[in-house]
Structure formats: C-alpha cells, structure tokens
C-alpha cells in the first residue's frame, strides 16, 4: 500500500491517503508512548475481536459497569 500526500490549496490542509489505523498499528504507537493494556481490558478486547465497533463498545461498557456495580 502506497501512501500519497495531497494538499488542498483552498483549505490549506495536507492529508495522507492509503493508511488505516489498524489494531497492529495502534499497538505499535502505544508501545512507543509506553502505554499498554491491562490484562482485564486485553481480555475484553480479545473476546470481542471481529465484532462491529458498536458491539465492541457496548461489551466494554457492560463489562466496566458490572465491575462498578459489583
């Protein structure tokens, strides 16, 4: 996948095309910043892998709500 830089002269914005923020890229960025997932959050993300974003967010919210109430 090649990345291309485009510039919109009217808006003055420069954008990159051809790159997606995937889980793997996000993990690499977090590692550089010194961030890592807790075991609890990692388990929630692993069990919801492959589901649509809305379902994953709902599962994460439900998991943390149940921990707060308990």
C-alpha positions in Angstrom: 0.0 0.0 0.0 1.5 3.3 -1.0 0.8 6.5 0.8 0.2 9.7 -1.1 0.2 13.2 0.3 -2.3 15.6 -1.1 -2.7 19.3 -0.5 -5.9 21.3 -0.7 -4.9 24.8 -1.6 -8.3 26.3 -0.7 -8.5 24.8 2.7 -4.7 24.7 3.4 -4.8 21.1 4.6 -2.4 18.4 3.8 -3.8 14.8 4.0 -2.3 11.4 3.7 -4.2 8.7 1.9 -3.6 5.0 1.8 -3.1 4.3 5.5 -5.5 2.8 8.0 -5.2 2.8 11.8 -5.4 -0.9 12.5 -5.1 -2.7 15.8 -1.5 -3.6 15.0 -0.5 0.0 14.1 -2.3 1.2 17.3 -0.4 -1.3 19.4 2.9 -0.1 17.9 2.1 3.6 18.5 1.1 2.8 22.1 4.3 0.8 22.7 6.3 3.9 21.6 4.4 6.0 24.0 4.9 3.5 26.8 1.2 2.5 27.1 -0.1 -1.0 27.4 -3.4 -2.6 28.1 -4.4 -4.0 31.4 -5.0 -7.8 31.5 -8.7 -7.1 32.1 -9.0 -4.8 29.1 -7.0 -7.1 26.9 -9.4 -10.0 27.8 -12.4 -7.9 26.8 -10.9 -6.9 23.5 -9.8 -10.4 22.7 -13.3 -11.8 23.3 -14.9 -9.1 21.2 -12.4 -9.3 18.3 -14.1 -9.5 14.9 -17.3 -7.8 16.1 -18.5 -4.5 14.7 -17.4 -1.4 16.6 -20.8 -0.7 18.2 -21.0 -4.2 19.6 -17.4 -3.9 21.0 -18.1 -0.6 22.6 -21.3 -2.0 24.2 -19.4 -5.0 25.5 -16.7 -2.8 27.0 -19.3 -0.5 28.7 -21.2 -3.5 30.1 -18.0 -5.1 31.4 -17.0 -2.0 33.3 -20.5 -1.2 34.5 -20.7 -4.7 36.0 -17.4 -4.2 37.8 -18.5 -0.8 39.3 -21.9 -2.1 40.5 -20.5 -5.3 42.0 
